[in-house]
């Protein structure tokens, strides 16, 4: 990886995390409590397992467009995932160097929705007449950072947001939030015992009044038992919508959330002493069953219980 690409990627990731922290107060609370309890010496010692983005599967946008940013920075596309019930597809991307997070990009299969939902979505996305990433200087971290945080289409109306929510809460989330960072993920397996398992770390979180996504159980486990994940319930943000009269109206909607991952050591490396274990010795990739439930961190079935 060349110094210029390293600098570009560092700028992109820093910009994403800076805005993400501003929108998700849970991030600062969780990281601060980890430092206060001595789980890490500082926030810089927390490993970011992966970050995730949501996109609309239309020709000029979607994964085919968005992935160009990270492929240019040295990421490599890996496995594809299919979520039939949620009408989603996704890929994960391996980083150019181990200290960078993996990336998970999903897209809504817009053509699988009802005609009404498709028309609503395309009334916005058709404002993007060509692939916007093609117009970027991908060697400019500042330019890419600006792109990831600016509007791609007009401000949605509350009526359109609600209409989409009835059919696909994922669609509604993207129509408002666009490319905002959906979540970042703390690697708990690198924390000191006993906090190096998701089960114990979940107890630590709940002791700090953090609400966890309980869809499929608070700890979501892969069939091989080597990837365990959990996540917070997305925090509600005050969103401004077009009121259709030239003004704005505010409504609380789901923002972003925090995820936690435990990647256990692969069986063939079980005899290695802990001090020698590196990223490639642990379970890599993702698990569709886990991810299917993690998506629901922004769904009303979870956010409506966030005040419990």
Secondary structure, 3 states (H helix, E strand, C coil): CCHHHHHHHHHHHHHHHHHHHHHCHHHHHHHHHHHHCCCCCCHHHCCEEEEEEEEECCCCCHHHHHHHHHHHCCCEEEEEEEECCCCEEEEEEECCCCCCCEEEEEEECHHHCCHHHHHHHHHHHCCCCCCHHHHCCCCCHHHHHHHHCCCCCCCCEHHHHHHHHHHCHHHHHHHHHCCCCCEEEEEHHHCCCCCCCHHHHHHHHHHCCCCECCCCCCCEECCCCCEEEEEECCCEEEEEEECCCCCEEEEEEECCEEEEEEECECHHHCCCCHHHCCHHHECCCCCHHHHHHHHHHHCHHHHCCCCC
